[in-house]
Amino acid sequence: MHISFDDAAKEKISAHLGADKILLLTFEDGVGPYSQHAMIHMQTQFSINIISTEMEKTDYDEKIPSEIGDFWIKGYSKEDLQEEMAIKFNPRLSTFSLSGEGGMIDDNLGFIDFTKN
């Protein structure tokens, strides 16, 4: 598996990264401290989360490489992902999307930097 980015997405996300930061690709299923809600509809939902190296990541047991760093995931969420994926930023709507070789995975990919107070 691998994740690539368009230039706008890379710039937006990279601005939040540093040596003490970890990238998560969170499956929004209500499991773990960074999942915002359980799925209450039929759409698959993910979010990009940034945490510090000191924050809990027990539920995140596998990683997917990308050009800006590894994304940690809940291993069982791989069934909703694809081998080659891309994250794009839509400046008009100010939203991210996640797609794969088989099509759109999440057209409104959330973004939360948990290191910001």
Buried (B, 14 or more C-beta within 10 A) or exposed (E): BEBBBBEBBBEBBEEBBEEEBBBBBBBBBEBBEBBEEEEEEEEBBBBBBBBEEEBEBEBBEBBBEBEBBBBBBBEEBBEBBBEEBBBBBBEEEEBBBBBBEEEEBBBBBBBBBBBEE
